[in-house]
Amino acid sequence: MIVRISTEGQYELAEEDRARLEELDLDAVSACEGDDEKRFQAAFERLLAYVRERGRPIADDELVGSDLILPPPDVSLAEARAEFQGEGLIPG
């Protein structure tokens, strides 16, 4: 599974990481729906950290399609509301 963090790069994660990614994604969705900026930022940072820690960085010169594109690390709650809705960013 290839995950892109906008403005940062791509990471390759094992398919077994999908369940945890979905949990972290749903935490961010819940914070957005609750209009809780602090909670959203914490949840989104946990999601980004998981991708960075578990993923293998893909070289910039390697062309690979992304299965999931996350907003940039500095996304605001207002900007995130457009993407973190319903079932979240990760297709079920």
C-alpha positions in Angstrom: 0.0 0.0 0.0 1.4 3.4 -1.1 0.6 6.4 1.1 1.5 9.9 0.0 1.8 12.7 2.6 1.1 15.9 0.5 4.2 18.2 0.3 6.4 15.5 1.9 6.6 12.2 -0.1 5.4 8.7 -0.5 5.8 5.7 1.8 5.2 2.0 1.2 3.3 0.2 4.0 2.5 -3.4 4.4 -1.1 -4.4 3.8 -1.3 -5.5 7.5 -0.9 -1.8 8.5 -4.3 -1.0 6.9 -6.4 -1.7 9.9 -4.4 0.6 12.2 -4.4 3.3 9.5 -8.2 3.0 9.4 -8.4 3.4 13.1 -6.2 6.5 13.1 -8.2 7.9 10.2 -11.5 7.5 12.0 -10.1 9.2 15.0 -9.3 12.2 12.8 -12.8 12.1 11.2 -14.4 12.0 14.7 -12.4 15.1 15.8 -13.4 16.9 12.6 -17.1 16.1 13.1 -16.8 17.3 16.7 -15.2 20.5 15.5 -12.3 19.9 17.9 -9.1 21.5 16.5 -6.8 20.3 19.3 -8.1 16.7 19.1 -7.9 16.7 15.3 -4.3 18.0 15.2 -3.3 15.3 17.8 -5.1 12.5 15.8 -3.7 13.6 12.5 -0.2 13.8 13.9 -0.6 10.2 15.2 -1.7 9.2 11.7 1.3 10.9 10.0 3.7 9.5 12.6 2.4 6.0 12.0 3.0 6.3 8.2 6.5 7.8 8.7 7.5 5.1 11.3 6.0 2.0 9.6 6.5 3.0 6.0 9.4 2.7 3.7 10.2 6.0 2.1 9.9 5.9 -1.7 12.6 7.8 -3.6 11.5 11.0 -5.3 12.7 9.7 -8.7 10.6 6.5 -8.4 7.2 6.9 -10.0 4.5 5.0 -8.1 0.8 5.6 -7.9 -0.6 6.4 -4.4 -3.3 4.3 -2.9 -4.0 7.0 -0.3 -3.1 10.7 -0.3 -3.1 12.5 3.1 -3.3 16.2 3.4 -0.1 18.1 4.3 1.1 18.1 7.9 0.0 21.7 8.5 -3.6 21.2 7.4 -6.1 23.1 9.5 -9.3 21.7 10.9 -11.3 23.9 8.4 -9.3 22.5 5.4 -9.5 18.9 6.8 -13.3 18.9 7.1 -13.5 18.7 3.3 -11.5 15.4 3.3 -12.1 13.8 6.7 -15.7 12.9 6.4 -18.0 9.9 6.9 -15.8 6.8 6.6 -12.6 8.9 6.3 -9.8 9.0 3.8 -9.1 5.3 3.7 -11.5 3.3 1.4 -13.0 0.4 3.3 
